[in-house]
């Protein structure tokens, strides 16, 4: 069995109440559920470790290289796909970047690529569905756009949740919370479909298997 660790950006929040041990556990569990769809527990001892913000990514990559760890790094690119190589050179050279993989443009683009999982999330969270006759996939924010081409997908996801879902207790539109809601949505995704939509997801899985 192969031991492998995936360090993932994205659990931190500006709200100290949100940054709890419980939310970190939810983050680990849901990313584990996603990647274990292809990295079977019988073959891989997979560990998911959240590490906060992208500003810590270079230090983490340095640690992986220096300590010769069997680990990879998964972070938001926070830019268009055509800026990938420029970012690698600007922020991570001369480190070994073969262990660095990006969610393009952000983790939320992965979520927006499978709108049926957003519907399932609303059901799981017992949210009230608004605009019942309208499909989320027809929303102008995402319609006919490759998910990697969606600018600021976290903002788009927040808008979509507010437009289509309401919190029963307050009657207000559902706001997206990256640290709290993001992992739950990630855990619902189909990894096979994700790998077809995002070559970085495919490359990450291929790298680990190889």
C-alpha positions in Angstrom: 0.0 0.0 0.0 1.3 3.5 -0.9 1.2 6.3 1.6 0.3 9.6 -0.1 -0.7 13.0 1.4 -2.6 15.7 -0.5 -2.1 19.1 1.1 -5.1 21.3 0.1 -5.7 25.0 0.3 -9.1 26.3 1.4 -10.2 25.6 4.9 -9.3 28.9 6.4 -11.9 31.7 7.0 -11.9 35.3 8.3 -14.4 34.2 10.9 -12.7 32.5 13.9 -15.9 30.7 14.7 -15.8 28.9 11.4 -12.2 27.9 11.8 -12.8 24.9 14.1 -11.5 21.4 14.4 -14.9 20.2 13.3 -14.8 22.1 10.0 -11.2 20.9 9.3 -12.4 17.3 9.8 -15.3 17.9 7.4 -12.8 19.3 4.9 -10.5 16.3 5.2 -13.4 13.8 5.0 -15.0 15.3 1.9 -11.8 15.7 -0.1 -11.0 12.1 0.9 -14.3 11.0 -0.4 -13.7 12.7 -3.7 -10.2 11.3 -4.4 -10.9 7.9 -3.0 -13.2 7.4 -5.9 -10.1 6.8 -8.0 -7.4 6.2 -5.3 -8.8 3.1 -3.7 -8.2 2.6 0.0 -7.0 -1.0 -0.7 -4.1 0.5 -2.7 -3.5 4.0 -1.3 -3.3 5.2 2.3 -4.6 8.6 1.4 -4.3 11.5 3.8 -5.9 14.9 3.2 -4.4 17.8 5.2 -5.7 21.4 4.9 -3.1 24.1 5.3 -4.8 27.5 5.1 -4.1 30.1 2.4 -2.2 30.2 -0.8 0.5 32.4 0.8 1.7 29.3 2.7 1.9 27.2 -0.5 5.6 27.8 -1.4 6.7 27.0 2.2 4.7 23.8 2.0 6.1 22.8 -1.4 9.6 23.5 0.0 8.9 21.2 3.0 7.7 18.4 0.7 10.9 18.7 -1.4 13.3 19.0 1.5 11.8 16.2 3.5 11.3 14.0 0.4 7.7 13.5 1.4 5.3 11.4 -0.8 2.9 14.3 -1.0 1.4 16.8 -3.5 -0.1 20.2 -3.2 -3.5 21.3 -4.5 -4.3 25.0 -4.5 -6.4 27.6 -6.2 -4.7 29.2 -9.2 -6.7 32.5 -8.7 -6.1 33.3 -12.3 -7.0 32.3 -15.8 -5.5 29.0 -17.1 -3.2 30.7 -19.5 -1.4 32.3 -16.5 -0.5 28.9 -15.0 3.2 28.8 -16.2 3.8 32.4 -15.4 2.6 31.8 -11.8 4.8 28.8 -11.4 7.9 30.8 -12.4 7.0 33.9 -10.4 6.0 32.3 -7.1 7.5 28.8 -7.0 10.7 28.6 -9.0 13.2 27.0 -8.6 11.2 24.4 -6.5 10.0 21.1 -8.0 6.6 22.1 -9.3 5.7 18.6 -10.6 4.0 18.1 -7.2 1.9 21.2 -7.4 -1.6 21.1 -8.9 -4.1 23.9 -9.4 -7.9 24.2 -9.1 -8.5 26.6 -12.0 -9.6 29.2 -11.4 -10.7 28.3 -7.9 -12.1 25.3 -6.0 -15.6 26.7 -6.7 -15.1 26.1 -10.5 -15.0 22.4 -9.7 -18.4 22.8 -7.9 -19.9 24.9 -10.7 -19.0 22.2 -13.2 -21.6 19.9 -11.7 -24.7 21.9 -11.0 -26.7 18.8 -10.1 -24.5 18.5 -7.0 -25.5 22.1 -6.0 -29.1 20.9 -6.2 -28.2 18.0 -4.0 -26.4 20.2 -1.6 -29.6 22.4 -1.2 -31.6 19.3 -0.5 -29.1 18.0 2.1 -29.0 21.3 3.8 -32.8 21.5 3.8 -32.7 24.8 1.9 -35.9 26.1 0.2 -35.5 26.0 -3.6 -36.6 29.2 -5.3 -37.4 29.7 -9.0 -38.4 26.1 -9.3 -39.0 26.3 -13.0 -35.5 27.5 -13.7 -32.5 25.3 -14.1 -29.3 26.4 -12.5 -27.4 25.3 -15.7 -29.2 28.0 -17.6 -28.0 30.8 -15.4 -26.1 33.4 -17.5 -23.2 33.3 -15.1 -22.3 29.8 -16.2 -24.3 28.9 -19.3 -22.2 27.8 -22.3 -18.9 28.5 -20.3 -16.2 26.1 -19.6 -15.9 26.1 -15.7 -12.2 27.1 -16.0 -13.2 30.2 -17.9 -15.5 31.5 -15.1 -13.9 34.5 -13.5 -14.1 34.6 -9.7 -16.1 31.4 -9.4 -16.5 31.7 -5.6 -18.5 34.9 -6.2 -20.5 33.3 -8.9 -21.4 30.4 -6.7 -22.4 32.7 -3.9 -24.7 34.6 -6.3 -26.2 31.4 -7.6 -26.9 30.0 -4.1 -28.6 33.3 -3.1 -30.7 33.3 -6.3 -31.9 29.7 -6.1 -31.9 28.8 -2.4 -33.3 30.3 0.8 -32.5 29.5 4.4 -35.8 28.3 6.0 -35.1 29.8 9.4 -34.3 33.3 8.2 -36.1 33.5 4.8 -32.9 35.0 3.4 -31.0 33.8 0.3 -28.3 31.2 1.1 -24.8 32.8 1.3 -21.8 30.7 0.3 -19.2 30.1 3.0 -16.0 28.6 1.6 -14.8 26.9 4.7 -18.2 25.5 5.7 -20.0 24.8 2.5 -17.2 24.3 0.1 -16.0 20.9 1.5 -19.6 19.6 1.6 -20.1 20.4 -2.1 -16.7 19.0 -3.0 -17.6 15.7 -1.3 -20.7 15.4 -3.6 -18.7 15.7 -6.9 -18.1 12.8 -9.3 -14.4 12.5 -9.8 -14.6 10.8 -13.1 -16.6 13.7 -14.6 -14.3 16.2 -12.8 -11.3 14.7 -14.5 -12.9 15.1 -17.9 -13.6 18.7 -17.2 -10.3 19.7 -15.6 -7.0 18.3 -16.8 -5.3 19.3 -13.6 -7.6 16.9 -11.7 -6.7 14.2 -14.2 -3.0 15.0 -13.9 -3.1 14.9 -10.1 -4.7 11.4 -10.1 -2.3 10.1 -12.8 0.7 11.5 -10.8 -0.3 9.7 -7.7 -1.1 6.4 -9.5 2.2 6.6 -11.3 
